[in-house]
Amino acid sequence: MTEPSTQAPELVVERRINALPPTVFSFFTDADRWLLWQGEEAEIDPRPGGVFRMNVREGNVASGRFVAVEPYHRIAFTWGWETPGNPVPPGSSTVDITLRPDGAATVLTLTHRGLPLELFQSHGIGWNHYLDRLVVRAEGGDPGPDEGAEE
């Protein structure tokens, strides 16, 4: 008899952004640009094995390592929370982002793998919130202050 899985299915969030892939890619590889749509502080070294660490909001720090960096096409990093006892510790899940050109726009697909079932929904709400902010910023707008995702 097999044990039931405690892992959620893949979380997939997609957005069409009216900006070219190099522009969208830059929001994942430059800490200053990343902070324009998500986070309060960030350390980002976008190369395989490089550090990914970000204070998302109010001391909630996510961290991991970059796994893949393929300019203008794909970026992947491990993800987890530094909060002691969190069921998603640093590096325990993976975020994989692909960028596909679509005319003068980009289709971004974010796939988050390895989340425990109990955090699948909250991560889905969070990624939807932050990718909405990224769309506004990458298209040249200002998403305003981050009030956090509403659950």
C-alpha positions in Angstrom: 0.0 0.0 0.0 1.4 3.4 -1.0 1.2 6.4 1.3 -0.9 9.3 0.1 1.2 12.2 -1.3 1.7 15.3 0.8 3.0 17.2 -2.3 0.6 19.4 -4.2 0.4 19.2 -8.0 2.4 21.8 -9.9 1.3 25.4 -9.4 1.2 27.1 -12.8 0.5 30.8 -13.3 0.6 32.4 -16.7 0.6 36.1 -17.8 0.8 37.8 -21.2 3.0 40.9 -20.8 3.2 43.8 -23.4 7.0 43.8 -23.2 9.7 41.9 -25.0 11.4 38.9 -23.4 14.6 40.8 -22.6 12.7 43.4 -20.6 10.7 40.8 -18.7 13.8 38.7 -18.1 15.6 41.7 -16.5 12.9 41.8 -13.8 14.2 38.4 -12.6 17.9 39.0 -12.9 18.5 42.5 -11.5 17.7 43.0 -7.8 16.8 46.6 -8.2 14.3 45.8 -10.9 13.0 42.8 -9.0 12.2 45.0 -6.1 10.0 47.2 -8.3 7.4 44.5 -8.3 8.1 42.2 -5.3 10.0 42.4 -2.1 11.6 44.9 0.3 15.2 43.7 0.0 16.9 41.2 -2.3 20.2 39.5 -3.0 20.1 38.0 -6.5 23.1 36.4 -8.2 21.5 35.1 -11.4 23.9 32.2 -12.4 23.6 28.5 -11.7 24.4 28.1 -8.0 24.0 31.8 -7.3 22.1 33.0 -4.3 18.4 34.0 -4.4 17.3 35.7 -1.2 14.5 38.2 -0.7 12.6 39.8 2.1 9.2 39.5 0.5 7.3 41.5 3.1 7.6 42.3 6.8 10.5 40.0 7.5 9.2 37.0 5.5 12.4 35.9 3.7 12.4 33.5 0.8 15.7 32.0 -0.3 17.3 29.4 -2.5 19.7 29.1 -5.4 19.5 29.7 -9.1 19.3 26.4 -11.0 19.1 27.7 -14.6 19.6 31.0 -16.3 19.0 31.0 -20.0 18.8 34.6 -21.2 15.4 35.8 -22.3 13.9 32.3 -22.3 14.1 30.6 -18.9 15.1 31.2 -15.3 14.7 28.7 -12.4 15.6 28.8 -8.8 14.9 26.9 -5.6 12.6 28.5 -3.1 11.7 28.2 0.5 11.1 30.3 3.6 13.7 31.0 6.3 11.0 31.1 9.1 11.9 28.2 11.5 9.4 25.4 11.2 8.0 26.5 7.9 7.0 23.4 5.9 8.8 24.9 2.8 12.4 25.4 4.0 14.9 27.2 1.8 15.7 25.3 -1.3 12.9 22.7 -0.9 10.8 23.7 -3.9 11.5 25.0 -7.3 10.2 28.0 -9.3 10.7 27.7 -13.1 9.9 30.6 -15.3 9.7 30.5 -19.1 9.3 33.4 -21.4 7.8 32.9 -24.9 7.8 35.7 -27.4 4.3 36.6 -28.7 4.6 39.4 -31.3 5.7 42.5 -29.3 4.7 40.7 -26.1 5.9 37.9 -23.8 3.9 35.0 -22.4 5.4 34.2 -19.0 4.7 30.8 -17.4 5.6 30.3 -13.8 5.6 26.7 -12.5 6.2 26.1 -8.8 7.0 22.5 -7.9 7.5 20.7 -4.6 5.0 22.6 -2.5 3.3 20.8 0.4 -0.5 20.6 0.0 -1.2 22.9 2.9 0.7 25.8 1.2 -0.4 25.3 -2.4 -3.3 27.7 -2.2 -1.5 30.5 -0.4 1.4 30.3 -2.8 -1.0 30.4 -5.7 -2.6 33.6 -4.3 0.8 35.1 -3.7 2.2 34.3 -7.2 -1.0 35.7 -8.9 -0.7 38.9 -6.8 3.0 39.4 -7.6 2.8 38.5 -11.3 -0.1 41.0 -11.7 2.3 43.6 -10.2 5.1 42.5 -12.6 2.8 42.9 -15.6 2.1 46.6 -14.6 5.8 47.3 -14.0 7.1 45.5 -17.1 4.6 47.4 -19.2 5.9 50.7 -17.8 3.4 51.4 -15.1 3.7 51.7 -11.3 1.8 49.0 -9.3 1.9 51.2 -6.2 2.8 50.1 -2.7 2.6 46.4 -2.0 -0.2 45.8 0.4 0.2 42.0 0.1 -2.0 39.4 -1.4 -5.6 39.0 -0.2 -6.3 35.5 0.9 
